[in-house]
Amino acid sequence: MDPSSGRIDENPSPITPESGSIPESASDLGWETLSHPHFDGPVAPVSSNLHHRASLTDIIHSLKSALKGDSAIKVHPLGFVQIALDPTSSHRLHSGLRINIWPKGYKLEDGNDIHAHSFAMTSRVLNGAIENFEYAWRDTPAGKNSIGHITHSEDSRHFLTDTGRRGEFRLAKHDLTREGEEYHVQKGRFHTTQVVGDQLTITLIDRYDIDESAPNPVISTTGLEKPVVYDARPLTQDQARELVTEAIKTLQQKEQHTLLDTEPVKKLLNLLFLQQRTVVELGVGSGALTELILDRGPAKVIGYELFPEATPASIAGKIDLRVEDIAEVDFSYLANGDPCIIALPPYSLLTHIREQIIDRYNVRDVILSVPESQRREFPDFEIAGSFDGSAFDPPTRGRHLLLYKGFGTTAERRRDSQPGLIHRDLRQALSDKWGLRLDGQWNTEELLQDMVQRCSDAIEHSTLGEKLGQNRRVVVFLSDNEQKIPEWQKHFNRYGIEVATADNFEHPDFVRSLLNIDIDGVRIVGVLHEASNLFRAGTDTLSTQHHLEVVDNVSTLTAYGFEGENLVGKVYTHRTPGMVDHERRDPNRPGVFGWDDIFVLDSVGRTYDELRRDGHKISSRDMTVAEFIRDRFYYKNRIDLTFAPQGQEATVDFGNSVEEFIRSNPYMSDPSLEAVGLTSMFRRVVNEGVFFRSAKNRREKNYWFAALNGGLPFTPKRDPIHEAKYTVHDLGHMDILEPVFSGKNSPELARVYCAARMMSEAFTLVEADMIFPHALAEGGVQYNFEKHQAYPLFRSLGIDLKDPDNRKANLRKIFYANARYCLTGDDSEYRKLLGDSTEGREALEKYKSKFMPFFVEDYRWTERNWENMTTRGDEFAKWWSMAQPIRDAVAPGLLSVEEFADAIRHRPGDLVDQVFEHYFEDRIVPAFTVGDEYAPRGKQLAAGFRRYMMGQMAILARYDFAAGAEQLQKDISDSLIRHYSDISLAEVEQLRAHYDRFVDRLTASNLITTDDAATYKEIYPLFDPYYVFYDEGTSFYENLESLARKKLDSFRPYRGEE
């Protein structure tokens, strides 16, 4: 209803007692303070200044706790979310504080929203704006309005029950409260609230003067002859969780703290030279840090602050104060001059500051305050000091670090470098490039176009790089040196990006033309120029390469692209310190590139050439390419689910419970799944160890190793059932426990591995695409299941899985039919089950047409992974020697490929039958028929962490020579075995921090790139990415049956090594 009965005045006049609209007494309602005769001023609140009593950190913590808790999110009958603040998160909080969250565009129109509370309240608006309307009531026997009380039914619904009172009401007071302001409502006062505008609205409520025994009256304009349902806008739990998730993201953008203890910053600034520098301060706040900066005589301070009222005028007048949102500022001016950045910003902006400001504009001198948990995101920063939570106002949670880089204090200071475009006349530049006479008879445009066309032809015909499907992304390097191409390709191919080369001609007309190459299905994502050489240590002077000269290998990569219509270049540099040692050069070793065999890295005491021979070479060139990849190709937001977003802040977060997710998902927790055995399978997978994966880049997204550290990936889809289906599919893979490569290679083991891997695909398709939708359909879920081609086939089979006595036999029928088709291309088992059903035969053909590409491409993917792993057989053997004792002690179900082969060798039938019988009897039947309950959370966590760390340990086999590798391997093994049945989240994070520090040391030693480090800390891939394509035309794919016979040697049974 309209809160003012037809009109809302922006400044309504209070109703006077003489109007007769204010009752003299309302004591019969049971609240003494309801009788307030004049409305001539606000009642003095017991609670005020809520922003001092509950910080945004406290509020965000409580919202996150609510998402991860076992209880349902509380939804008010009027359609908004209520969250009680967690009093354990801060000494300032008490149980009366709560958060209200209204959806965007919230409106009420049913006439039952004017109500009174049994408590007084103060409300602070944290986001959006609120209109509060207060009303006066007068009893009149002939009144058209009623007063009802809220009652509850057994099914948790709310009803309005008539009290018998009739009367009139009028608007008495109207307040508009904006973000950062508070309003108050007296106990027993009739009121209603409306949100203003179409944005998420969040308020912090403090309740006091509470009378729990008092009723909850509501004015009804619709009549209460019989109880009326009060749940005006019921929200589902999914909608409620989405609201809470959105509120967290909204409040994180506002979270600010004032640093009280500035001593660590002062000590650091005393060591640095700021005179005549331009200092950019991100988050001026109270100006405490600004004063310290001004004391050191900078030429200029540019300060950013979203809420300038917090900054004293005495500070604001001395700096260039810009009232802007950091996330929306154009910082391109940082590319000019030599500015430095000093920031104690909202921590939700740290990633943006790092990627979009510091790295993007190559800012070399930076001071930052970061939470200790995010230290690993800043591996090139030094620690200058630390703060605990009490150093801030309001206090924060956890320990915080003061980090810095540059200021001439580190050996790896980035060199100033501007994009190296040739700004001379095009004809003059081409003349210099090709040695042509300037006054000669040659056409400038034709020559330039010929250079572009050579590159375009090479890309179109895939003579350079590797063709990666029909939607291709290509980077073009300006280089005449073919030897560099493999070094570039190894990085870009991991992201599905091809590398092409063009003439080394860094002229803007040429670069623009390359970026505008027009080939169907091809997108040029960058034109790059890279130069690498040896320089005298700490200088920009080229080295003379004298014996024992101390030098740096400096790489400068310039990446060109368009911003709007403007051609822009961003520069990435890296400096690797070392020395020249001519005694390392072997004149009998041909094929050494440049000075690779005489440049000795300080970090490892070996030359690039020696490292290359061992497969460990990471040069400055690799580092700059890695930084470009991180800047250009990492996802802006982590991959998350669309309909059940988890909001993970890391790729792997063991604090996110898969059990809780399944229980809260309305489709995966549907009772119909229990009846067919799927819920039992979910419980076993969770108990055996599973964790979510929220990828931040394509390397993490593409990786898949269900038995170890691959995790359960988030796969967003266009509807919630399709999204849930993909999760079910991947849980099925987790259940299968595919065998792992342990370093032993032979044609027979390759066949067994391939069959086992493909059997996993065949089984999970049945579970997710057939049984799951069929159970939901049988359970009454309304959805167009027919649009997914596997379900109509399953429905045509008429298989009943609800009968537990016949479930195993019926499971065997469908799993075996699908296994024979997926692995051999033979659909005869399906045809036997379908009989003469015309509808069933048509469904089978549609199924084969849809899924044949998946099986063909999965054969290719599996074969490529095997080839990749076998090239590093010794490395995998070392890893298995580390992992096998853990497996033997605490994870006996995980088998190596040779152990798996030995387990199937005596089973009857061909190879497909052998693998089928093993998995069906050992994994499928127990999963679908044994009703285990969920294990305690600590045991689930221990199992999932064990899987994860066993995979992550592979890095210790590759870099077993690195300092700390042996000790870390021992610590991981001891911890996983010791915590077999229970582990705490704190212990998990402690061991991961130990692992992360080892990865940081590898980066500092030039053994891995920064891209590698960012990925390995979350996921260490046991094989390199390889991309397959499921949506190409039919002609793109090889015949499934002939391919299967070739890969599995006509399905000959495995009887041991020949």
C-alpha positions, 0 to 999 in steps of 0.5 A: 500500500501507499504509506501515506494513503495516496500521497507522500509529502517530502516534508509532511507536517506533524499531526496536531492534537487538535485534529482528533487523530492522535489517541489520548491513550493506547494503554489497552495495547499493552505498551505504556510508551505507545501513548505519546500525545504530541509527536513534537520531537523524537524520543531520545534513543537508548542506543546511538552511534551504531558505527562505533559499536559495530564496524563493517568488518564485524558486519561482513564477518557475521554475514559470512558466518550466516552463509556458512552456518547450518541454520537457514537464513532468516526471512522476515514475513514482509520479504527481507532478510534478517541476520543477527550479528555474531557477538563472538566476533567483537567485544563491542557487539551484543545480541540486540544487533541485527542486519536487515537486507532488502532486495532491489526495487522492494515494494509492498502493496498488500495493505498489511505492512503497518506494524508496531514492535515490542521493542524500541530500535535505532536503525543506521542505513549502510547502503541505499536509503529508507523512508520511515512512516509513523502513524497514529491510531484512533479506535472507532467502532465503525472503522474500516481498518483492523488491528491484528496480531501475528501468529505462527503455524506449525509449518512456520508460516505467519498469519494475522489474527483479528483482535476485534479492534476497529479504527482509523489511522493517519500519517504522523511522521515521515523521515527520509534516512540516507546512507550513513544516517540513523533513525529511531522508532519508539516501542509500540509506535505503528510504522512502516518502511520503504526502500528508496530507489532501485538498489540493495538496501542494508541497515544495522538495527539495535533493539532495546527496551524489549518486552518479549511478552508483548504482542505484535500488532499490525494494522490491516486495511483488507479485513480480518474476518478470518486469519490472513497470511502475513508472508507478503513476499516470501523469499526462498533460501536461494534468494536469501543467500543471494541477497546476503552474498550481494550485501557482503560484496557491497559492504566490502567496497565500503570497509575502511579503518583508520590506522592509529599506530603510525609508528611502523609507517614512520620508521619506514618513511624515515628510510626512504627518499620522498623529496621532490617526488609525486606521492599518490595516497590511496585512501586519505581517511583521517589524514594521519598518514598524509601528515607523515608524507607531507613532513618529508617534502614531496613535490606533490601529494595526490590523495583519493578519498571516497568520504572526504568528510573524514579528512580534516580541512588542514590536510585537505588544503595541502594536497590535491584531494580527489573525491573518487572511487579508486576502482573507477579512476583512470590512473594512466597518468602514472605511466609518466614521471616517477610517482610512488604509491602509499596506500592503506586502502579498503582491503577489498580493493587490494587486488584491483590496486595490484593488477589495475594500478601498480602492475598496469602502470609499472609503478616501481615504488609502493607502500601497502598495508595488507592482511597477513592472509594476502601476503602471498599475493605480493611476493615481490614486496618486502615486509617492513612491519606489522600491526594487530587489529587494535592498531586500527579504529574500528579494530580489525580482525587478524594481523596486518603487514606493512609491505614495500617495494622499490624506493631504491632499496631492492636489487630488483628495482624496475627500470624506467622504460617507455613503449619503444614505438618508432615515431619517425616518418613511415617511409624513413622508418621502412627505408632504415628497416630494409636498407632501401634508398629513401628516394627510390621508386618503392610504394610505402603502403604496398611494402607495409601491407606486404609485411602485414599480409605475410603475418596474416597468411601464417596465422590463417594457415596455422604455420606458426603456433598450434591451432586451438579450435575455430575461435582462435586467439593470437598474440603477434611478436615483433621479432626476427629471431625464430629461436625465441618462439618456443619460449613464448609458446610454452607460456601462451599455449597454456592459455589456449593462445597461439603465437605468431611473429611479424617483422621486428618493426615497432612503428605505430602504423604497422602495429595498428595494422597487425591488431586489425588483421581480419580472419574469420574465427581469429582475434589478435589479442596483442602485439608484443615486442620483447628485448633481452640483454645483459646490463651492468648490475643495477644500471641501464648500461649494456654489459661488455660481458667481461669474465666475472663481470657482475650483471643483470639480465633485463627483459623489457616487454612492450604490449600494444593494444587499443583503448578505445581507438587509441593505440597504447603500449604497456611496458613490463620489465624484469631484472635477474642478477648474476655474473659472467663466467666464461669458464662455463662455456663449452666450445664443443656444445653447438646450439647454445643461444647467445650468452646463455652458457656464460650468464650465471644466476646469483640465485642458483649458481647455474647458467641458463643453458644448464637450467635449460638442459634440466628443464628448469630455465626461467629467464627474465623474458619468461618473467615479463611474459608471465606478468603480461599474461597475469595482467591480460588474461587472468579473469576479472572475477573468479569463476563461480556458480550463477545460481548458488554463488559461493564467493570464494576468495581463493581457488581452493578454500577448505572452509567451504563445505561441500556437504553444506552446499549439497544440503542447501541446494534444492535439487541435489538435496531433493528426496527423490535422489535418495530413492535412487541412490544418488544421495548415498553416492554424494555422501561417500564422495564427501566422506572420502574427501572433496573441495571446491575449485574457483578458478582465477585463470584458464590454467586452473579452469582447464586442469582436471584430476579428480582423484587428487588435487583437481577439486570440484570445479564451479561450472556456471550455467543458464539455469539452476538444474543444469548447473546442479547437473554439472556438479553431480557429474563432477562428484561422479568423477570424484567417486570413481578414483581414476588410477594415477601415473607413477612413472611406469610406461608401456603400451599395455599400461597406456591402454589400461589408463585410457580405458579407466579414464574413459570409463569414468566419463561413461559412468558420470554421464549416466549419473548426471545426465540420466539418473539425476534428471529422471529422479527430479522428474519423478519427484515432481520437479517442473523443468523441460528435461527433454531438452537434454539429449541423454534424459529422453534415452534413459526415459525410453529404457524404462529402468526403475532404480527405486526398488532396492532389491533390483537396483544393482541389476538395473544399474548394471544394464544402463551403466554397461550399455553406456560403457560399451557405446562410449568406449567402443562406439557400439550401441548394440547394448542400448538397442537390446534394452530398447527393443522395437521402440521407435521413440527409443531408437530416435532418442538413441540417435539424438543421444549419439549425435550429441555426445559422440564429440565428447567421447572422441575429444576425451580420447584425445585429451586422455592420450595427450595427458598420458604422453605429457606425463610419460615425458617426465617419468622420472619426476613422477616416479620421485613423486610416487615415492613420496605419495605412496607411503601416505596412500598406504597409510591413509588412502588405500583406495587410490591405485597407481596405473600398474596396480589398477592393471594388476587388479583387473588382469584376471577379470573376464571379457575384453579390456572394456569389460575388465575395467567395467567390472572393476569400477562397477563392483568396487565403486558404483554398487557400494556408492548406490546401495550403502547408506553411510551417513556424513562423517564429522566435518573434521574427518571430511576436511582431513580426507579432502586435504589429503587428496589435495596435498598428495597432488600438490606434492608433485612440485617437490619431485620436480624441484627436489634440489631446491632449498627446503624441498626435503623438509617440506615433503617430510612435514606434509607426509607427517601431517597427513598421516597424523591427521588421518581422521581429523584436522582443523582449518587452522592446521590446514592453513598453516601447512598451506602457508608453509607450502606457499613460502616454498613456492615463493622461494622458487619464484625468487630463485627464477625457477618458476614465473610469477604466473606459475607461482600464482597458479601453483599455490592453488593448483599444481597441475600434474600435466600441462593444459591441452584444449579440446572442442566439443561444439565443432561440426561433425566433420571435425571429429574422427569416427568413434568406433575406429578411434576407440579400436586404435586407442585400445588395440581392438579392446584386447583384454589385459593379461599382464605385461608382455 
